[in-house]
């Protein structure tokens, strides 16, 4: 999955697969997580969020199934 670099103290890049509704997040420590069944609007909103890490914590973590890859 292709990811876009983001400006964040914790996250280096974010990608989204429209066909499978998978949000992929790469953290600065190299860990990569995929979150499943994520609506497209969540991807759109996180990419323009003032705090990407804060948005992830409030709207993604704990709301969607995930896997570390």
Secondary structure, 3 states (H helix, E strand, C coil): CCEEECCCCCEEEEEEECCCCEEEEEECCCCEEEECCCCHHHHHHHHHCCCHHHHHHHHCCCCCCEEEC
